[in-house]
Amino acid sequence: MSLDEAARQLKLAVHDAQVAFDCLGLGDLERAHEHAITARAAMDAATLAVQEAQRTMTPEEATREGEHAVAALEE
């Protein structure tokens, strides 16, 4: 997995966590639970991608690829 994938998964986790929060506020516990689970799955995937990057990338490579990953998602 790449830092592109880690960034994408982190964005998905944030979105699903926000949806879970909103559903909780509306009393829709089933949907809140579903989105909390998907947020957790996205966080787990991001964690694995970052751990792999830590093992395989130099700090310079991580900086370069991290900047690229974030910029690509902002477009």
N, C-alpha and C positions, 0 to 999 in steps of 0.2 A: 504494500500500500504506500501511497505517496503523501506528501504534505497537501497536495490538491485534494485528495480524498479526506484527509483529516479535517481540513477547513470546511469541506462540504458537509461532512458529518456533524461538525460542531454547529454549523448554521441550522441543520435539520433538528438537532437537539434543542437549540434555543427556541425554534418555532414550536416544536411539539410541547416543550415545557410551558410556553405561553398559552397554547391552546388548552393544556391540562389545567392550568391556573384559571383561565376564563370559564371552562366547563365546571370547575369546582365552585366558582362563584355563582354560577347559574343553577347549581344543585344537580347537574348531570354527572353523577358519580361514575357511571359506566364509561362514558366518553373520557372523563378525567383520568380514570384508571388506564384506559387504552392508550391515551397520549402520553401518560407518565411512563408507561412501559416502552413505547417507541422512542421517547426521549432518552431513556436509559440505554437502549440498544444502540442508538446513535453515539452516545457518549462512550460506550464500550468500544465501538468501532474506531472512533477518533483516538482513544487511548492506545489501542493496538498500533495504529498508524504512527503515532508520535513515538512510541517505544521502538518501533522498527527504525524510524528515522534516527533516533538517538544512537542506535547500534551501528548504523551504516553510513551516516553522513558526518562530514566535518562541520564545525560551526559555520564556516564560510558557505558551504553548500546549503546548510539549513537556513541561513539568512537569505540567500538568493532564492531558494525554492519557496520559502515561507512568504516572502514578499510577492512572488509570482502567484502563489495560491490565493492569497488575500485579494490581490488586484483582480484576478480572474473572476472572483465571485462578486466584486463590486461593479462589474460591467453590466 
